Amino acid sequence: MSEEGARSELSRRVGCEAWRDRAVNGGFAASEGECAALAARFGIPSVDGLRVDYTISAADQPGMARLDGRVRADVTQLCTVTLAPVTQSVDEAFSVMLIDGSSEPENEDFEFLTEGGVDVGEVAAQYLALALDPYPRVGDREIEASPPAGGRVLSEEEARAALSPFAVLKKL
């Protein structure tokens, strides 16, 4: 999921040596600056109180491990109907196979191990992005559509003519 060479706004690298002999548990909270950078990346007004908890354990196959985690945050997005702020809480679990690049697991999310480890922060940021509501709305607001003229569907030509500036003049 991550892009090579790109520096994550929420970078938290964990080296492979940490989980070779035993599972490693960890967690972190994002700083205000990191939250602001993530909000800019996602094109939303704010990300607040972001917390990530994770466990990395060696897998049965050599060169593989499993990253299980949970990302929690409060986010503010804009309503797709009114553009009013919509605040939501995100609580998203994730599970990813970590592989050394020699083979890709089937039917599982995976990350390649790079530079001798994994950037847990970037993985969490990607899952936060996936958990965002693509069409946030204030309450139950719906897009108000005006009924078609005369209760029938307009042809493409009729619709263009109705939107024409000359259509207004015809009504005068």
Secondary structure, DSSP 8 states (H G I E B T S, - for coil): ---TT---TT--EEEGGGTSSS-EEEEEE--HHHHHHHHHHHTSSEEEEEEEEEEEEE-SSTTEEEEEEEEEEEEEEE-TTT--EEEEEEEEEEEEEEE-SS---TTS-EEE-BTTEEEHHHHHHHHHHHHS-SS--STT--------GGGS---HHHHHHHHSHHHHHHT-
